[in-house]
């Protein structure tokens, strides 16, 4: 018998210790590439954020914190007399 080392990837939630687990066998899923990890996590209804943050289906404050971090800040309204980059006045 010949023994060959193999490397695999598993997916864990960035907000809690949950692993991406096969529903039938209740064992962690072993994957061969980041691309297959992303697609498999998505198939299991995990949220995969653009910054490679993986979130399981739990929706508590720790998970929501990761989702909130992606929201764009509200635009700051112009101040009367403020100038744009071309030197024109903007504002109400």
Secondary structure, DSSP 8 states (H G I E B T S, - for coil): --------B--B-SSSS-B-B-TTT-SB--BSSHHHHHHHHHHTT-EE-TTS-EE-S--SHHHHHHHHHTS--------TT-B-TTS-B---
